[in-house]
Amino acid sequence: MKNIKKLIFIGSFIILQFACTKDSIDLAPQDAISSDVVFTDPAFAEAYLNRVYGSIPHGFARGWYMLDAASDDGENSYTWPASNTLFNQANITSNNSPFNGLWGNAYFQIRRLNNFIQSYDQLEGTDEVNNRLKGEAHFLRGFWYSLLLQTFGEVPVITVAQELDDDLLVSRDSKENVLNFITSELDTAAGFFVNAEEATSTRGSWDAAMALKGRVLLYQNKFSESAIASKQVLDNTSRTLDADYQSVFLEDGASEVIFDTQFSDPDKGHWGNLFNTPKASAAVSGWGGTGPTQNLIDQYEMQSTGLLPSEAGSGYDASNPYTGRDPRFEASILYDGSVWKGQTWEFRPGGNAGIQTSGDWTKTGYGMKKMIQEDRNHGDSGTQHWIHMRLAEVYLNYAEALIEAGTDLGLAVDAINVVRDRANMPFISVGSQSELRTKVRHERRIELAFEEHRFWDIRRWGIAGDPEVLTIYRVDMDANGDLIDDGKEIWETRTWDDANYLFPIPQGEIDKNPNLLPNNSGY
């Protein structure tokens, strides 16, 4: 009888998991099933945490844009999404910020996690299962707070399950306190994971906790501490860089993926393919979406020399501008003459996907190939995963942390060269701190293109308002597909406001809780 009841409970909870809305799920496990069951039975506890995992934001779920279209690496072909109207024109306010939804979502998930952490000592599974679930809860709480920290800076740190009769008007904590809490959570998670059963990359792990710790510390300019955390991952992980760069983003199960969100038919998918397949008059035509800029194209080095096309002796041939580039170029960019999805793409003026200034056609003369499924009809929902963390980023985080700390520059070069070696690119050599800073920033831009790192990198480096970042170039090509002069022309000059290094606390939250004031500077 006990087993039958358990099966009924599990079946009911699975139904609730897929049928309940975001707002109702918090009540369902505790009212419809009882918190005694949720926080004692590992199957229910895992399903409870699944709701937190499923709410993590990713680049395929921002609606009509990706964050790279709000950086100098991309331009959205649609004129009206937030990338073009708010980010790129510095029109962000506390009422319209695209990140306003993150605040409410994050604290909703943190409340769930606080409830779980408060009760998880009641779990009746094996030690290995219980430790995994406990580690995941602390990892997730650290993950959500890391999103809040990088977006808003000072935020309230809430660690207890609040009740209606509690004082809910919590004040913001200093960035230092928030950072310390995040690193403490990730250390706690890592401690649990040491003696836990293994799980897939869609769940927290020791690698994920320590990799995130290295990233968060790097973003907050704690360079020596960041290097230590990233080095721990590199020294202890069983993961390796996959030989095929392009497949990493298209197929689940890549060795280097540390933490991702996966999708499957027919229940769970996304529209990343449809939104980002270029518009064309040919048989295959998507909705346009993210178009790589000429700014980014110019950063792909020549494979034979490791030099930029603009550098003397690089081997660049303007009559064949896309030949002989870094192999990651071919894996990431659709250009005039690309053969993809069974057709040749003509981005030249008048071509079947020709550059235009209106409609949903490419505005830059390029399309995004990286992460877009070639073997799946773009009109069907996508099933490729979104990668939150992977090993190549850890190598680059480690290298950057060492360079900024001014220590062990040789080890930083070695880490960069591991990433370049996978791409079959010439190794770089040890140079000055300034030279290596340029090198590692370049490598991040190429290796992590369209993974929504550039948006945050230009902010934490303080270069988001620089003229070369704000001046967006597109290809300058004639109807025969030949470059005109240097092959680029200005498409737009964007606007910048230093206030946008951080984003405003949502006005609705301030109206409810005046203790959140003052808002971030400039809002």
C-alpha positions as CSV (number, residue, x, y, z in Angstrom):
1,M,0.0,0.0,0.0
2,K,2.9,2.4,0.8
3,N,4.4,1.8,-2.6
4,I,1.1,2.4,-4.3
5,K,0.6,5.7,-2.5
6,K,4.1,6.7,-3.4
7,L,3.5,6.0,-7.1
8,I,0.3,8.0,-6.9
9,F,2.1,10.9,-5.3
10,I,4.9,10.8,-7.9
11,G,2.4,10.7,-10.8
12,S,0.5,13.6,-9.3
13,F,3.6,15.6,-8.8
14,I,4.8,15.0,-12.4
15,I,1.4,16.2,-13.7
16,L,1.6,19.3,-11.5
17,Q,5.1,20.0,-12.7
18,F,4.1,20.3,-16.3
19,A,0.5,21.7,-15.8
20,C,1.0,24.3,-13.1
21,T,1.8,27.9,-13.8
22,K,4.9,29.6,-12.3
23,D,2.7,31.2,-9.7
24,S,0.9,28.1,-8.6
25,I,3.7,25.6,-8.4
26,D,4.9,27.1,-5.1
27,L,1.7,26.1,-3.5
28,A,1.1,22.8,-5.2
29,P,3.9,20.7,-3.6
30,Q,3.1,22.0,-0.2
31,D,-0.7,22.2,-0.3
32,A,-1.7,19.5,-2.7
33,I,0.9,17.0,-1.7
34,S,2.3,18.2,1.6
35,S,5.7,19.6,2.4
36,D,6.4,16.6,4.5
37,V,6.5,14.5,1.3
38,V,8.3,17.1,-0.8
39,F,11.2,17.6,1.6
40,T,11.6,14.0,2.6
41,D,11.2,12.0,-0.6
42,P,14.2,12.5,-3.0
43,A,12.0,12.1,-6.1
44,F,9.7,14.9,-5.0
45,A,12.7,17.0,-3.9
46,E,14.3,16.6,-7.3
47,A,11.1,17.6,-9.1
48,Y,10.9,20.6,-6.8
49,L,14.4,21.7,-7.8
50,N,13.6,21.1,-11.5
51,R,11.3,24.1,-11.4
52,V,14.2,26.2,-10.3
53,Y,16.4,24.9,-13.0
54,G,13.7,25.4,-15.6
55,S,13.4,29.1,-14.8
56,I,17.0,29.9,-15.5
57,P,17.2,32.6,-18.2
58,H,19.1,31.8,-21.4
59,G,19.8,33.3,-24.8
60,F,17.0,31.3,-26.7
61,A,14.4,32.7,-24.3
62,R,14.7,36.5,-24.5
63,G,12.0,36.7,-27.1
64,W,13.1,38.6,-30.2
65,Y,16.7,39.3,-29.5
66,M,19.9,37.9,-27.9
67,L,22.3,39.9,-25.7
68,D,25.0,39.8,-28.4
69,A,22.8,42.1,-30.5
70,A,23.2,44.6,-27.7
71,S,27.0,44.4,-28.0
72,D,29.4,45.3,-30.8
73,D,29.3,41.7,-32.0
74,G,25.8,41.7,-33.3
75,E,22.9,43.7,-34.8
76,N,19.3,42.6,-34.6
77,S,17.6,42.6,-38.0
78,Y,14.3,43.6,-36.4
79,T,14.2,47.3,-35.6
80,W,11.8,47.1,-32.6
81,P,13.2,44.7,-29.9
82,A,14.9,45.8,-26.7
83,S,18.3,45.3,-28.2
84,N,17.8,48.1,-30.7
85,T,15.4,50.4,-28.9
86,L,16.6,50.2,-25.3
87,F,20.1,48.8,-25.0
88,N,21.7,50.3,-28.1
89,Q,20.0,53.7,-27.7
90,A,20.6,54.0,-23.9
91,N,16.9,54.4,-23.3
92,I,16.7,52.2,-20.2
93,T,14.7,53.3,-17.2
94,S,13.6,51.7,-14.0
95,N,10.2,51.2,-15.7
96,N,11.2,49.6,-19.0
97,S,14.5,47.8,-18.3
98,P,14.7,44.4,-20.1
99,F,16.1,43.0,-16.8
100,N,13.1,44.0,-14.7
101,G,11.7,40.5,-15.0
102,L,15.0,39.0,-13.7
103,W,14.5,40.6,-10.3
104,G,11.1,39.0,-9.6
105,N,12.0,35.7,-11.1
106,A,15.3,35.5,-9.2
107,Y,13.7,36.2,-5.8
108,F,10.8,33.8,-6.6
109,Q,13.4,31.0,-7.2
110,I,15.4,32.1,-4.2
111,R,12.3,31.8,-2.0
112,R,11.8,28.2,-3.3
113,L,15.5,27.4,-2.5
114,N,15.3,29.0,1.0
115,N,12.3,26.7,1.7
116,F,14.1,23.7,0.5
117,I,17.4,24.4,2.3
118,Q,15.5,25.1,5.5
119,S,14.0,21.6,5.3
120,Y,16.5,19.4,3.4
121,D,17.9,17.7,6.5
122,Q,14.6,15.7,6.5
123,L,15.6,13.9,3.2
124,E,15.3,10.2,3.4
125,G,17.5,9.2,0.5
126,T,21.0,7.7,0.5
127,D,23.8,10.0,1.5
128,E,25.0,10.3,-2.1
129,V,21.5,11.3,-3.3
130,N,20.9,13.7,-0.4
131,N,24.3,15.3,-0.8
132,R,23.6,15.9,-4.5
133,L,20.3,17.5,-3.8
134,K,21.7,19.7,-1.1
135,G,24.6,20.7,-3.3
136,E,22.3,21.6,-6.1
137,A,20.2,23.8,-3.9
138,H,23.2,25.8,-2.7
139,F,24.7,25.9,-6.2
140,L,21.4,27.2,-7.6
141,R,21.1,29.9,-4.9
142,G,24.6,31.0,-5.7
143,F,23.8,31.0,-9.4
144,W,20.7,33.2,-9.0
145,Y,22.5,35.6,-6.8
146,S,25.4,35.8,-9.3
147,L,22.9,36.9,-11.9
148,L,21.5,39.6,-9.6
149,L,25.0,40.8,-8.6
150,Q,26.2,41.2,-12.2
151,T,23.0,42.9,-13.3
152,F,22.1,45.2,-10.3
153,G,25.1,45.3,-8.0
154,E,23.8,45.8,-4.5
155,V,20.8,43.5,-3.8
156,P,19.1,42.1,-0.7
157,V,20.6,38.8,0.5
158,I,17.7,36.7,1.8
159,T,18.6,33.4,3.2
160,V,15.4,32.4,5.2
161,A,12.0,31.2,4.1
162,Q,10.0,34.4,4.6
163,E,6.5,34.3,5.9
164,L,3.7,36.9,5.5
165,D,4.1,38.2,9.0
166,D,7.9,38.7,8.6
167,D,9.4,42.1,7.7
168,L,9.5,41.8,3.9
169,L,11.0,45.3,3.3
170,V,14.6,44.1,3.1
171,S,17.4,46.5,2.3
172,R,20.1,46.1,-0.3
173,D,23.4,44.5,0.8
174,S,26.8,45.8,-0.3
175,K,28.3,44.2,-3.4
176,E,31.1,42.8,-1.2
177,N,28.5,41.1,1.1
178,V,26.6,39.7,-1.9
179,L,29.9,38.4,-3.4
180,N,30.9,36.8,-0.1
181,F,27.5,35.1,0.2
182,I,27.8,33.7,-3.4
183,T,31.2,32.3,-2.9
184,S,30.2,30.8,0.5
185,E,27.2,29.1,-1.2
186,L,29.4,27.7,-4.0
187,D,31.9,26.4,-1.5
188,T,29.1,24.8,0.5
189,A,27.7,23.2,-2.7
190,A,31.2,22.0,-3.7
191,G,31.5,20.3,-0.3
192,F,28.3,18.4,-0.7
193,F,29.2,17.4,-4.3
194,V,32.4,15.7,-3.2
195,N,30.4,12.9,-1.6
196,A,27.4,12.9,-4.0
197,E,26.2,10.8,-6.9
198,E,27.0,12.1,-10.3
199,A,24.3,13.8,-12.4
200,T,24.1,15.2,-16.0
201,S,25.3,18.6,-17.0
202,T,21.8,20.0,-16.7
203,R,22.3,19.9,-12.9
204,G,24.8,21.4,-10.5
205,S,28.1,19.7,-9.9
206,W,31.4,20.3,-8.2
207,D,32.8,21.5,-11.5
208,A,29.9,23.9,-12.0
209,A,30.2,25.3,-8.5
210,M,33.9,26.0,-8.7
211,A,33.7,27.3,-12.3
212,L,31.0,29.7,-11.3
213,K,33.0,30.8,-8.3
214,G,35.9,31.6,-10.7
215,R,33.7,33.6,-13.0
216,V,32.0,35.6,-10.2
217,L,35.2,36.5,-8.6
218,L,36.7,37.5,-12.0
219,Y,33.7,39.7,-12.7
220,Q,34.2,41.5,-9.4
221,N,37.9,42.0,-10.0
222,K,39.0,39.5,-7.3
223,F,41.7,38.2,-9.6
224,S,44.0,36.1,-7.4
225,E,41.0,34.4,-5.8
226,S,39.4,33.8,-9.2
227,A,42.5,32.2,-10.6
228,I,42.6,29.8,-7.6
229,A,39.0,28.7,-8.2
230,S,39.4,28.2,-11.9
231,K,42.7,26.4,-11.4
232,Q,41.0,24.0,-9.1
233,V,38.6,23.1,-11.9
234,L,41.3,22.7,-14.4
235,D,43.4,20.5,-12.1
236,N,40.5,18.2,-11.0
237,T,38.0,18.0,-13.8
238,S,37.6,14.9,-16.0
239,R,36.2,17.1,-18.7
240,T,38.2,17.9,-21.9
241,L,37.8,20.2,-24.8
242,D,35.9,18.6,-27.6
243,A,37.7,18.2,-30.9
244,D,34.8,19.6,-33.0
245,Y,34.1,23.2,-31.9
246,Q,30.9,23.5,-33.9
247,S,29.3,20.4,-32.6
248,V,29.7,21.5,-29.0
249,F,26.7,23.9,-29.4
250,L,24.5,21.6,-31.4
251,E,24.7,18.2,-29.6
252,D,24.0,17.3,-26.0
253,G,26.7,15.4,-24.2
254,A,29.8,17.4,-25.2
255,S,32.6,16.7,-22.8
256,E,33.5,20.3,-22.2
257,V,30.0,21.4,-21.2
258,I,29.8,22.0,-17.4
259,F,26.3,23.3,-17.1
260,D,23.6,23.7,-19.7
261,T,19.8,23.8,-20.3
262,Q,18.7,21.0,-22.6
263,F,15.6,20.7,-24.8
264,S,13.8,17.8,-26.5
265,D,10.9,16.8,-28.7
266,P,8.0,17.2,-28.4
267,D,7.5,18.8,-24.9
268,K,10.3,21.2,-24.6
269,G,11.9,23.4,-27.3
270,H,12.8,26.9,-28.2
271,W,12.7,29.2,-31.3
272,G,16.3,30.0,-31.6
273,N,16.5,28.5,-35.1
274,L,13.5,30.4,-36.5
275,F,14.5,33.7,-34.9
276,N,18.1,33.6,-36.2
277,T,18.0,31.9,-39.6
278,P,18.5,34.8,-42.0
279,K,15.6,36.0,-44.1
280,A,15.9,35.1,-47.8
281,S,14.0,34.9,-51.0
282,A,15.3,31.3,-51.4
283,A,13.8,28.1,-50.3
284,V,15.1,28.5,-46.7
285,S,14.1,31.7,-45.0
286,G,14.0,32.5,-41.3
287,W,13.1,35.7,-39.4
288,G,16.6,37.2,-39.5
289,G,17.5,37.8,-35.9
290,T,21.1,38.2,-34.8
291,G,23.5,39.4,-37.6
292,P,27.2,39.4,-36.8
293,T,28.8,42.8,-37.3
294,Q,31.8,43.6,-39.5
295,N,33.4,44.6,-36.2
296,L,33.4,40.9,-35.2
297,I,34.3,39.6,-38.6
298,D,37.4,41.7,-38.6
299,Q,38.6,40.0,-35.4
300,Y,38.8,36.5,-36.9
301,E,42.6,36.0,-37.5
302,M,44.2,34.3,-40.5
303,Q,44.8,30.6,-39.6
304,S,48.2,30.4,-41.2
305,T,49.8,33.3,-39.4
306,G,47.6,34.1,-36.4
307,L,47.4,37.7,-37.5
308,L,44.4,39.9,-38.0
309,P,43.5,40.6,-41.6
310,S,44.4,44.3,-41.0
311,E,47.9,43.4,-39.9
312,A,50.9,43.4,-42.3
313,G,51.9,39.9,-43.4
314,S,48.7,38.3,-42.3
315,G,48.0,36.6,-45.6
316,Y,44.6,38.2,-46.0
317,D,43.3,38.4,-49.6
318,A,40.6,41.0,-50.1
319,S,39.4,39.2,-53.2
320,N,38.7,36.1,-51.1
321,P,38.0,37.8,-47.7
322,Y,36.5,34.7,-46.0
323,T,39.2,32.2,-47.0
324,G,41.8,31.0,-44.6
325,R,40.4,32.4,-41.4
326,D,40.4,31.0,-37.9
327,P,38.2,27.7,-38.2
328,R,35.8,29.1,-35.6
329,F,34.8,31.7,-38.3
330,E,33.4,29.0,-40.6
331,A,31.7,27.3,-37.6
332,S,30.1,30.6,-36.4
333,I,29.4,32.9,-39.3
334,L,27.2,32.8,-42.5
335,Y,28.7,35.0,-45.1
336,D,28.2,35.7,-48.8
337,G,28.9,32.4,-50.5
338,S,28.2,30.2,-47.5
339,V,26.6,26.8,-48.4
340,W,24.2,25.9,-45.6
341,K,20.9,24.2,-45.3
342,G,21.3,23.1,-48.9
343,Q,21.5,26.5,-50.5
344,T,24.1,29.1,-51.3
345,W,23.5,32.3,-49.3
346,E,24.0,35.6,-51.1
347,F,24.3,38.5,-48.7
348,R,25.4,40.9,-51.4
349,P,23.0,43.6,-52.4
350,G,20.3,42.0,-54.6
351,G,21.2,38.5,-53.5
352,N,18.8,36.0,-52.2
353,A,19.5,37.1,-48.6
354,G,20.8,40.5,-49.6
355,I,21.7,43.2,-47.1
356,Q,18.9,45.7,-46.7
357,T,18.2,48.7,-44.5
358,S,14.5,47.8,-43.9
359,G,12.4,44.7,-43.2
360,D,13.8,41.7,-41.4
361,W,16.8,41.2,-43.8
362,T,20.3,41.2,-42.5
363,K,21.5,44.7,-41.6
364,T,25.2,43.7,-41.5
365,G,25.6,41.3,-44.5
366,Y,26.1,38.2,-42.3
367,G,24.1,35.6,-40.4
368,M,24.7,33.7,-37.2
369,K,25.6,30.0,-37.9
370,K,26.9,29.1,-34.4
371,M,24.3,27.3,-32.3
372,I,21.8,27.1,-35.2
373,Q,20.7,23.7,-36.3
374,E,21.4,23.0,-40.0
375,D,19.7,19.6,-40.1
376,R,16.4,20.8,-38.6
377,N,13.6,22.8,-40.3
378,H,13.9,26.3,-38.9
379,G,10.1,26.4,-38.6
380,D,10.2,23.7,-36.0
381,S,11.1,24.3,-32.4
382,G,14.8,23.9,-31.7
383,T,16.3,21.2,-29.6
384,Q,20.0,22.3,-29.3
385,H,21.1,23.1,-25.7
386,W,22.0,26.5,-24.2
387,I,25.4,26.3,-22.6
388,H,25.8,28.3,-19.4
389,M,29.3,27.2,-18.6
390,R,31.9,25.2,-20.4
391,L,35.6,24.3,-19.9
392,A,36.9,26.7,-22.6
393,E,35.5,29.6,-20.6
394,V,37.3,28.3,-17.5
395,Y,40.6,28.3,-19.3
396,L,40.0,31.9,-20.4
397,N,38.8,33.0,-17.0
398,Y,41.9,31.5,-15.5
399,A,44.2,33.2,-18.0
400,E,42.5,36.6,-17.6
401,A,42.6,36.4,-13.8
402,L,46.4,35.7,-13.9
403,I,47.0,38.5,-16.4
404,E,45.1,41.0,-14.3
405,A,46.8,39.9,-11.1
406,G,50.1,40.3,-12.9
407,T,51.3,36.9,-11.9
408,D,52.3,33.7,-13.7
409,L,51.9,35.2,-17.2
410,G,53.4,32.1,-18.7
411,L,50.6,30.0,-17.2
412,A,48.1,32.5,-18.6
413,V,49.6,32.0,-22.1
414,D,49.5,28.2,-21.7
415,A,45.8,28.4,-20.8
416,I,45.0,30.6,-23.8
417,N,47.0,28.2,-26.1
418,V,45.0,25.2,-24.9
419,V,41.9,27.0,-26.3
420,R,43.7,28.0,-29.5
421,D,45.1,24.5,-30.0
422,R,41.6,23.0,-30.2
423,A,40.8,25.6,-33.0
424,N,44.1,24.7,-34.8
425,M,45.3,28.3,-34.4
426,P,49.0,29.3,-33.9
427,F,50.0,29.7,-30.3
428,I,50.6,33.1,-28.8
429,S,53.8,34.0,-26.9
430,V,54.5,35.5,-23.6
431,G,54.3,39.3,-23.7
432,S,53.7,42.2,-21.4
433,Q,50.7,42.4,-19.2
434,S,49.1,44.9,-21.5
435,E,49.8,42.8,-24.6
436,L,48.4,39.7,-23.0
437,R,45.3,41.6,-21.8
438,T,44.6,42.4,-25.5
439,K,45.2,38.7,-26.4
440,V,42.9,37.2,-23.8
441,R,40.1,39.7,-24.5
442,H,40.4,38.8,-28.2
443,E,40.3,35.1,-27.5
444,R,37.2,35.5,-25.4
445,R,35.5,37.4,-28.1
446,I,36.1,34.7,-30.7
447,E,35.8,31.5,-28.6
448,L,32.7,32.7,-26.8
449,A,31.0,34.6,-29.6
450,F,27.1,34.7,-29.3
451,E,27.2,33.0,-25.9
452,E,26.2,36.3,-24.3
453,H,29.6,36.9,-22.6
454,R,30.5,39.9,-24.7
455,F,27.6,41.9,-23.3
456,W,28.9,41.6,-19.8
457,D,32.6,41.7,-20.8
458,I,32.5,45.2,-22.3
459,R,30.8,46.4,-19.1
460,R,33.1,44.9,-16.6
461,W,36.1,46.1,-18.7
462,G,34.7,49.6,-18.8
463,I,34.8,49.9,-22.6
464,A,31.1,49.8,-23.4
465,G,31.1,53.5,-24.2
466,D,34.3,53.5,-26.3
467,P,33.9,54.8,-29.9
468,E,35.1,51.6,-31.4
469,V,32.4,49.7,-29.5
470,L,29.6,52.1,-30.3
471,T,30.5,52.4,-34.0
472,I,28.8,49.4,-35.8
473,Y,30.1,48.4,-39.2
474,R,28.5,46.2,-41.9
475,V,30.1,44.7,-45.0
476,D,30.5,47.0,-48.0
477,M,30.0,44.8,-51.0
478,D,28.8,45.3,-54.6
479,A,26.2,43.2,-56.4
480,N,28.9,40.9,-57.7
481,G,30.0,40.0,-54.2
482,D,33.2,42.1,-54.4
483,L,34.3,44.2,-51.4
484,I,34.3,48.0,-51.9
485,D,37.4,49.7,-50.7
486,D,38.2,48.1,-47.3
487,G,35.0,46.2,-47.3
488,K,33.2,47.9,-44.4
489,E,30.9,50.9,-43.9
490,I,29.3,52.4,-40.8
491,W,25.8,51.0,-40.2
492,E,25.0,52.9,-37.0
493,T,26.6,54.8,-34.2
494,R,25.0,53.8,-30.9
495,T,24.4,55.8,-27.8
496,W,25.8,55.1,-24.4
497,D,25.1,56.2,-20.8
498,D,27.5,55.2,-18.0
499,A,24.5,54.4,-15.9
500,N,24.1,51.3,-18.0
501,Y,27.1,49.6,-16.5
502,L,24.5,48.4,-14.0
503,F,20.8,48.2,-14.5
504,P,18.1,49.9,-12.4
505,I,16.1,48.3,-9.6
506,P,12.6,47.9,-11.1
507,Q,10.3,50.8,-10.2
508,G,7.6,48.4,-9.2
509,E,9.9,46.9,-6.6
510,I,10.9,50.3,-5.2
511,D,7.3,51.3,-5.0
512,K,6.7,48.2,-2.8
513,N,9.9,48.5,-0.8
514,P,11.4,52.0,-0.3
515,N,14.3,50.4,1.5
516,L,15.7,49.5,-1.9
517,L,16.5,53.1,-2.5
518,P,18.7,54.7,-3.6
519,N,18.5,53.2,-7.0
520,N,21.6,52.6,-9.0
521,S,23.3,55.8,-10.1
522,G,21.8,57.5,-13.1
523,Y,18.2,56.1,-12.8
